Amino acid sequence: MSDAALKNAIAKRDEIASQINKLQSQIDELRRLMARTEQFISDWQMFATGADKEDDGGAEDDNSPARNIDKLEVGNYAAEFLEEACKPLKRKELMRRLNEMGIHIYGKNPDMVLSTMMWRMQDRFVRIPGFGYWFRDKPYAPAKYTPGSIPNTLKKEDAEQQEQMEELLE
């Protein structure tokens, strides 16, 4: 390949990477705007109806003033956060990052609501004790995790208790 062709290819690659970064920034901003808009709608419904009860975080009640985004969307955000961090993230860190994006989890115990959402996506994520949530299908050497080494049959209550104990020990 000639020097000119290589220079052109490198320039084209850099131009494409720049466009991807700009589009990703626009997507992130649109997601934040959507979350703010959803929050406004939720708040408006709460104030318009005079309802002051808290959403239970998972019930399919159309009269509920504050509704959580779909667990699959939460999973998509979690996947982005894990990719960015290149390491497992604990529930509190996932919650912090969601909140920074303008996404709020509602319920009597929002941390447990998030934990339940993640537990219900055991086909995508695994919680590595002492490390946090990670991709079920990706190894993570520092934790000696290999896909399949943690079964997805852990009862939700047991998983939540274990997670709470780990947080207390931090």
C-alpha positions as CSV (number, residue, x, y, z in Angstrom):
1,M,0.0,0.0,0.0
2,S,1.4,3.4,-0.9
3,D,2.0,6.1,1.7
4,A,-0.8,8.2,0.3
5,A,-3.3,5.4,0.5
6,L,-2.3,4.7,4.1
7,K,-2.6,8.4,5.0
8,N,-6.0,8.5,3.4
9,A,-7.2,5.4,5.2
10,I,-5.9,6.7,8.6
11,A,-7.6,10.1,8.0
12,K,-10.9,8.3,7.0
13,R,-10.7,6.1,10.1
14,D,-10.1,9.1,12.3
15,E,-13.0,11.0,10.7
16,I,-15.4,8.0,11.2
17,A,-14.2,7.7,14.9
18,S,-14.9,11.4,15.4
19,Q,-18.4,11.1,13.9
20,I,-19.1,8.1,16.1
21,N,-18.1,10.1,19.2
22,K,-20.3,13.0,18.2
23,L,-23.2,10.7,17.6
24,Q,-22.7,8.9,20.9
25,S,-22.6,12.3,22.7
26,Q,-25.9,13.2,21.0
27,I,-27.4,9.8,22.0
28,D,-26.3,10.3,25.6
29,E,-27.8,13.8,25.7
30,L,-31.1,12.5,24.2
31,R,-31.3,9.8,26.8
32,R,-30.8,12.3,29.6
33,L,-33.5,14.5,28.0
34,M,-35.8,11.6,27.7
35,A,-35.3,10.6,31.4
36,R,-36.0,14.2,32.4
37,T,-39.1,14.3,30.3
38,E,-40.3,11.0,31.8
39,Q,-39.6,12.3,35.2
40,F,-41.6,15.5,34.5
41,I,-44.6,13.4,33.2
42,S,-44.4,11.2,36.3
43,D,-44.2,14.3,38.6
44,W,-47.1,15.9,36.7
45,Q,-49.3,12.8,37.1
46,M,-48.5,12.7,40.8
47,F,-49.3,16.4,41.4
48,A,-52.3,16.4,39.0
49,T,-53.9,13.4,40.8
50,G,-52.8,14.5,44.3
51,A,-51.4,11.0,44.8
52,D,-48.5,10.9,47.3
53,K,-48.0,7.2,47.7
54,E,-44.7,5.8,46.6
55,D,-44.5,3.3,43.7
56,D,-43.6,-0.2,44.8
57,G,-41.0,-0.3,42.1
58,G,-42.4,-3.2,40.1
59,A,-46.1,-3.4,40.2
60,E,-47.9,-3.0,36.9
61,D,-50.3,-0.4,38.2
62,D,-51.2,2.2,35.6
63,N,-52.3,4.6,38.3
64,S,-48.8,4.6,39.8
65,P,-47.4,8.1,39.9
66,A,-43.7,7.2,39.5
67,R,-42.9,4.3,37.1
68,N,-39.5,2.7,36.7
69,I,-38.1,2.4,33.2
70,D,-38.1,-1.1,31.8
71,K,-35.6,-3.5,33.2
72,L,-34.2,-4.2,29.7
73,E,-33.4,-0.5,29.4
74,V,-31.7,-0.6,32.8
75,G,-29.8,-3.6,31.6
76,N,-28.7,-1.7,28.5
77,Y,-27.4,1.1,30.6
78,A,-25.7,-1.3,33.0
79,A,-24.0,-2.9,30.0
80,E,-22.7,0.5,28.8
81,F,-21.4,1.3,32.3
82,L,-19.7,-2.1,32.6
83,E,-18.1,-1.6,29.2
84,E,-16.8,1.8,30.2
85,A,-15.5,0.7,33.5
86,C,-13.9,-2.6,32.2
87,K,-14.7,-4.1,35.6
88,P,-17.7,-5.3,37.6
89,L,-19.7,-2.6,39.3
90,K,-21.5,-2.7,42.6
91,R,-25.1,-1.9,42.9
92,K,-24.5,1.5,44.5
93,E,-22.2,2.4,41.7
94,L,-24.7,1.4,39.1
95,M,-27.4,3.4,40.9
96,R,-25.1,6.4,41.0
97,R,-24.4,6.3,37.3
98,L,-28.1,5.8,36.5
99,N,-28.9,8.9,38.6
100,E,-26.2,10.9,36.8
101,M,-27.9,10.1,33.6
102,G,-31.2,11.4,35.0
103,I,-32.6,7.9,35.5
104,H,-34.2,7.2,38.8
105,I,-35.3,3.9,40.3
106,Y,-38.5,4.2,42.4
107,G,-39.8,2.1,45.2
108,K,-39.7,1.7,49.0
109,N,-36.1,0.6,48.6
110,P,-34.7,1.7,45.3
111,D,-31.5,-0.2,45.8
112,M,-33.4,-3.5,46.2
113,V,-35.6,-2.6,43.1
114,L,-32.4,-2.2,41.1
115,S,-31.0,-5.5,42.6
116,T,-34.2,-7.3,41.6
117,M,-34.1,-5.9,38.1
118,M,-30.5,-7.1,37.7
119,W,-31.4,-10.5,39.2
120,R,-34.2,-10.9,36.7
121,M,-31.6,-10.5,33.9
122,Q,-29.5,-13.5,34.9
123,D,-29.2,-14.4,31.3
124,R,-27.1,-11.2,30.8
125,F,-25.5,-10.4,34.1
126,V,-24.0,-12.2,37.1
127,R,-23.2,-10.7,40.5
128,I,-19.6,-11.7,41.4
129,P,-19.4,-11.8,45.3
130,G,-17.1,-9.1,46.5
131,F,-16.8,-7.4,43.0
132,G,-20.3,-6.5,41.7
133,Y,-22.3,-7.1,38.5
134,W,-20.6,-8.3,35.4
135,F,-21.4,-9.8,32.1
136,R,-22.5,-13.5,32.4
137,D,-20.7,-14.4,29.2
138,K,-17.4,-12.6,29.8
139,P,-14.6,-13.9,32.0
140,Y,-13.1,-11.5,34.6
141,A,-9.7,-12.7,35.7
142,P,-9.2,-10.6,38.9
143,A,-12.3,-12.3,40.4
144,K,-11.3,-15.7,38.8
145,Y,-14.7,-15.6,37.1
146,T,-15.3,-17.7,34.0
147,P,-18.7,-17.9,32.3
148,G,-20.7,-20.7,34.0
149,S,-18.7,-20.6,37.2
150,I,-21.6,-18.9,39.1
151,P,-24.9,-20.6,38.5
152,N,-28.0,-18.5,37.7
153,T,-30.2,-20.5,40.1
154,L,-29.4,-18.4,43.3
155,K,-32.7,-17.5,44.9
156,K,-33.5,-13.8,44.8
157,E,-33.7,-13.5,48.6
158,D,-30.4,-15.2,49.1
159,A,-28.7,-13.0,46.5
160,E,-30.1,-9.8,48.1
161,Q,-29.1,-10.9,51.6
162,Q,-25.6,-11.7,50.3
163,E,-25.4,-8.3,48.6
164,Q,-26.6,-6.5,51.7
165,M,-24.0,-8.3,53.9
166,E,-21.2,-7.3,51.4
167,E,-22.3,-3.7,51.5
168,L,-22.2,-3.7,55.3
169,L,-18.7,-5.1,55.3
170,E,-17.4,-2.3,53.0
